[in-house]
Amino acid sequence: MAKRGGFPGGMPGNMNNLMKQAQRMQRQMEEGQKELEEKEFTAKAGGGAVEVTVSGKKEIKKVKLSEEVVDPDDIEMLEDLIVAATNEAMRMADEASAELMGKMTGGLGGLGGGFPF
């Protein structure tokens, strides 16, 4: 009586190659993610009066303020500049992450990932 399911004699060549490609891709993704996490993204606001640096992990690493932007009578402007610079730095990190994912998955095709199902 024949076995149900599975492949008699193990995986066929195409499936074995597919598994190797998936493992290689996973290693590349992990390496790329590690590189991304170590990168820093810096954005400025207010003509450079506020500078914010974030990591690829989206952690704020540094905030630099010019003396002229620190006005006790206009704290709100300083807050807005910090928010603007932080959001831009985070956007830069997101863009780098999306670019990495695009490079890693570029060969897979559309929604089906290039698989025939």
Residue pairs with C-beta under 8 A, 6 or more apart in sequence:
2 8
7 15
11 19
25 104
28 104
29 104
32 100
32 103
32 104
33 100
35 56
36 56
36 93
36 96
36 97
36 100
37 55
37 56
37 57
38 55
38 56
39 55
39 56
39 93
39 96
40 53
40 54
40 55
40 56
40 61
41 53
41 54
41 55
41 56
41 89
41 90
41 92
41 93
41 96
42 51
42 52
42 53
42 89
43 51
43 52
43 85
43 86
43 88
43 89
43 91
43 92
44 50
44 51
44 52
44 85
45 52
45 81
45 82
45 84
45 85
45 88
46 69
46 77
46 81
46 84
48 66
49 65
49 66
49 68
49 69
49 81
50 63
50 64
50 65
50 66
50 69
50 78
50 81
50 82
50 84
50 85
51 62
51 63
51 64
51 65
51 85
52 60
52 62
52 63
52 64
52 82
52 85
52 86
52 88
52 89
53 60
53 61
53 62
53 63
53 64
53 89
54 60
54 61
54 86
54 89
54 90
54 92
54 93
55 61
55 93
56 93
56 96
56 97
58 90
58 93
60 86
63 82
65 78
69 77
69 78
69 81
70 78
71 77
71 78
105 113
107 114
108 114
